[in-house]
Amino acid sequence: MEKKRLSKALAAAGVASRRACEELIFEGRVKVNGQVVKIPQTLVNWETDRIVVDEVGVSSEQKKVYYMLNKPAGYICTNSRPGRQKIVYDLVPQGNERLFTIGRLDKDTEGLILITNDGHFANDVIHPSSNITKEYVVKTAQEITPEHLETLSQGARVDDKWIRPVSVHKVRRGTFRIIVKEGRKHEVRIIAERAHLKVVELRRVRIGALTLGTLPLGECRVLTEREKELLYESKMPGKPGSQQML
């Protein structure tokens, strides 16, 4: 078996996305043959090297699985359960795979999230160069005015960067749709807060060309090969889904 870079090997084994695997390595949480390794480019061989993450052995590459979940509010996107809280993995079929979410939705946000054990696939979807957009439906406590829409379209500072949405438009009295590209934590809520809008419900309805469709809240299903292809096509300028308006 050929040698692979440690970060790529961990991603292929379903530990996390490649970027997240690099962070695990930088943090000193990965050992190869008993020694902490902090260089993601370290070459490893599954047949001759023993790899552990957080003192748990990692087996070689797993069969890849891909789920689409309509996440309800009240579930958190984490692999380690805090106390008795509900986590998104309670809603997917239980197997031997080490699953993780592609990006996250906060506890109070509903809607489309992807779950997999394919680190390469996850990295392709979440990497900033992918330019894959996400669409949210936001219900507020106030009626949406033209002034609100103008402020929303200006964006807001999220962490250390000013984020502008791709588009914003009013759906009905107290509901608007917003399309974003950055994927930063709480960005939609922060943009709404800057416009002095109180969010009462937030739901993600699209990632690239993938939409929730009729998938019931709390249900998941396996992604089809065509849906995975559509997601990759979403990355390409001029392809359907790259700036899709719903």
N, C-alpha and C positions, 0 to 999 in steps of 0.2 A: 504494500500500500504506500502511495506517495506521501511525502510530508506536506503539511499545510501550515500556514500561519496560525498561531494559537487563537487569535480572535476569530478567524474564519472557521476554524475547527469547532470552537464553542458555539458559534452561531449555527453551524450546520447540525450540531447535536441538539439544538433547540433550547439552549440556555437562555438566550435573549437575542435581540437584534445585534448586528455587528458592532454598532456604535456603543450599545450598552455593555457588550462584552469587553470592549476596550476599556470602559470605565471600571469594570470589575477588576481587570488586570492592573490598571494604574493604581487602584486602591489596595493592592496587595492581597486580594481575596482569592487568587488562583495559584495553585501549586502544580508543578510538573515534577513527578518522581520525588516528591517530598520537599521540593525547594520552591519558595515563593518566586514567581516570575512576573516582572512588571513591564515587559516589553511585548506588545501585541504581535510583533513580527517574528517572534520566536517560532522556529519550525518544530512541529511535533508529528508523531506517527502514532495512530491509534493502536497499532499492533505491539509497539514496544514501549510506549510512554503511558504512565498513569497520571490522569489529570483529575484534580478535585477543585471544586468551587465551594467556598465556605465550608470546607471539610467534608463535603459530600462528593462522592465519586461521580464522574460523568462518563456515560457509555458513549459509544460511537454514534454515528449519524442514525437518526430515527426516521421512520416513515413520516412524511410530512402531512400535516392536517391543516385545514383552513376553514374557519367558521365565521359566519356573519351572525351577530347577536343584536337584537333590539333590546338594549339595556334599560331596565326600569330605574327610576329614582330609588335611592336607598342602598344601592350596591356600589362597592368600591373596586377600583382596578388595581389590585395588589395580589401578589402570590402568598404573602404571609398574612394570615387572618388576625387583625387586632381584636382581641377579646372574642366576643360572639357576633361580631358584625358580619353582614352578608357580603360576599365577594362574587365577582362576575363568573368565576369558575364553577360556582354552584349551579350555573344555568347551562353548562355545556356537558356533553357526554364524558364520563370518567374513563380514562385509559391510562396507559403508562407514560404518555407524552408529558414533557415539561412545557406547559403552555404559557404564553404571555400575550398581552394585548399589544396591538400596533397603535401606539399613542394611547392616550387616556381620556376618559370623561370623568368629571368630578362626581362626587356622590349624589348630588342633586340633579344632575343632567341625565336626560334620557337619550335613547336613540342608537344609531348605527355605530358599532364598534367591531373591529376585526380581531380575531384571536387565532393564533397559530403556534407552531413550534419551529417555523422556518425563519431563521435569523436573516438569511439573505433577502428573502421576500420582504420581511419587515423593514430592513434597511432601505430597500428600494422605494418603499412607500413613504417612509417618514423623512428621508434625507431631503434637506432644503432644495437641492438641485432638481428634485422630482417635479416641483411646481404643481403638485396635486392639490386641488382646492377642496374645501369642505363647506357644506351648506347647513345652516341652522335655521330653525323656526323658533322665534322668540316671542313669548306672550308677556305683556307688561301690565302693570296696574293702571297705567294712564293711556289716554288716546294718543296715538302717534301723530305728531304735527309735522309740517314741512321743516320747522326749525329743528325738531328732533332728528329728522332724516339727514339734514345738513351736517349736524354735529356727529352723528353716527358715521357718515361717509368720510369725515376727517380722521377717524380712528382715535387712538389713544396710546399713551406710553405704557408698554408692558415690559416689566423688568427694566432693561437698559436700552430699549429700542422703541421707536415710534412705529406703531402698526396701523396700516390703513387697510380696510377691507377691500376686496375686489369689487363688490357691489352691495347695495342695501336697497330694499324697496318694501313699501307698506303692503300688507296683505289685506288687513281689515282694521277695524277701529283700534284695537290694542295689540296688534300682531305685526311683526315684520320678519322678513327673511334677510339673512346676511351671509355672504360668501367670503371666506377667509382663506389665506394660503399659508400663513406662518405656522399655525399649530401650537402656539404658546399657551402656557397654563392660564386658564381663566380669561383668555383674551376677549371672548365675546361678552362676558359679564363685565369686564373692565371697560370695554367700549360703551356698553349700555349705561354703566354707572356715570361715565363722563357726560353722557347726554341727560343725566338726571332722570333716568328711567329705572323703575323698580321691576326686576325680572321675577315673574311668578312661575314661569315654566320655560325650560330650555331643552330643545330636542335637536339632535343632529340627524339629518335626513339623507345626506349624501356624502360620499367620499369619492372624488374623481367621478367616474361614470357609474359607480355602484350606488343604488338607492335602496332604501328600506322596502319599498313596494308594499306588499300586504303582509309582511312578516309581523305576527302579533307581538305585543309588548311582552318581554320576558322569554321569548322563544329564540332559538338559534337554528341554523341550518348550515350544511356544508356548501362552500362556494363551488360553483361549477368551473370547469376549465375555461369556458367562454368568459365568465365573470372575472377570472384572474387575468385573462388577456385584455379585457376592457380596462382593468385597472392600470395595466402597463401602458396601454394606449393613451390613458388620461395624462401621462407624463409628456406626451409629445405635442409640440406646438401645432395647432390646427386640427388636432384629432378631437372627436366628440368627447365631451366630458371635461376638457381642459379648462373651459370657462363656461360651462353649461348653466343656463338659467332655467329654473323650474317654475 
